[in-house]
Amino acid sequence: MKDIYISDINKNFSFITKILKSIVPYYGKQNPPKNFFSKWKKVKKCYDSGGFSFLMGNISESQLDPDRTIEIYNTLGHGENDILLQLDLPPYSEDNMEKRLTLIDKNVEYYFYQKAKIEKIIPILHGWKRNELEYHLDKLNGFKSPIAAVYNGCLTKSKTIAVGSNLSLVKTKKVAMGSYLATAKDKKRKVSFEKVLNHILYSLQTLDGYEVIVLGAGNVNMSHILFSLGAQATDGCSWRIDAAFGRIYLVGKTPISFLTVTKVKDKRGLLSILGAKIGNSIIKELVKSSFYLSEQFQSEIRRLSVKYKIPLIKLKQIIKDFFIIRRSGRNPIDEDMIILREMHELPNHPFHDLPFKIFFEKLKRSSGVRAYHNAFVITLEENIARQHENDEDSYFKYLKKRFESYSSKIHLDVLKFFHKRMRYPYIQQNLEIYLRN
């Protein structure tokens, strides 16, 4: 997946104006590059201190240090409009009340300590229950400190505060909600979908009047829903994760895919027919990358038939019986191709200078090309969101129609869940989606 991470931004990718970067790798032996973003002055950066990795059990509290966080931020470099998130220790939902409040107190301490060193540090609010969120906010606003708890507002001029979505903690496979990277070492750190949605609801209700950055929103549909509830900014890495899984974004629609995913469903049965040596070799070759274009997949089967001297008809039947073969997204239709061509014709599309036929072939075969294309589509989706600023009724109607039209049932259910419970939702201005790098 190396080729789908942003390693450079040049004039061809000038559409990328907002990036969220995690600094977790730099808490270890790896040193951050000095002034890493200095040549990208037009790119607005948001630095994530690594609280989510702590919540997922992938990094310990002993590895996190508020002074090291500040050092990393300063080494990477940051400008006036960049967002620097405080070092935070999110409480786990199953911790007892005493432990959760202890962590909240620790977060408040970290915030004011770091704010004294970099004045524009943004706090991150935590709490699984409404009273915990209110407790945390009260501590931020009433802390006995010579540094006033006034958030300068890196987005505009109001109070800015961040909150984690915790969508990646959902115990069921809500891939559509953006939980691709839920890789907690402790699998007990999973919570119910409804509990996570209630956490988001309570957070946005508690922060009424603030400019809220919702971290870990996942895909763009969830970002739209959060904007419709009053969030100011979101981030997500689905643009590149989807690219790796062969999914291609279309503005206003669900992703399409040209790829076939293969997985062994009955290894023992396969080996009993082909023998261990040949069977394991075929498994290794068929799932080594897991992703094939349909025509490439058929070509691969023909190659294996010749290589292992298995009749083609027999091998096709064996693969049908013992492998799971499916697309990683829906099949494209004529309307999709029209939309794709129209997006490619936009002058700021990253591959606008390529003839469409060549771009289309690269799109099918390269995860890197898909990633940059998907990132571009997110900027178009951001523009759609901004068309509904200050108009919650039109935004809700648009999203309802969008999810109904393209069979996004899970997003439609989430939209209705929130809007039945959220009183007087409001839409902020200058809505932003950060590409998590």
Buried (B, 14 or more C-beta within 10 A) or exposed (E): EEEBEBEEBEEBBEBBBBBBBBBBBBBEEEEBEEEEBEEBEEBBBBBBBBBBBBBBBBBEEEBBBBEBBBBBBBBBBBEEEBBBBBBBBBBBBEEEEEEBBBBBEBBBBBBBBBBEBBEBBBBBBBBBBBEBBBBBBEBBEEBEBEEEBEBBBBBEEBBBBBBBBBBBBBBEEBBBBBBBBBEBEEEEBBBEBEBBBBBBBBBBBBBEEBBBBBBBBBBBBBBBBBBBBBBBBBBBBBBBBBBBBBBBBBBBBBBBBBBBBBEBEEEEBBBEEBEEEBBBBBBEBBBEEBBBBBEBBEEBBEEBBEEBEBEEEEBBEBBEEBBEBEBBBBEBEEEBBEBBEEBBEEEEBBBBEBEBEEBBBBBBEBBBBBBBBBBBBBBBBBEBBBEBBEEBEBBBEBBBEBBEEBEBEBBBEBBEBBBEBBEEBBBBEEBBBBBBB
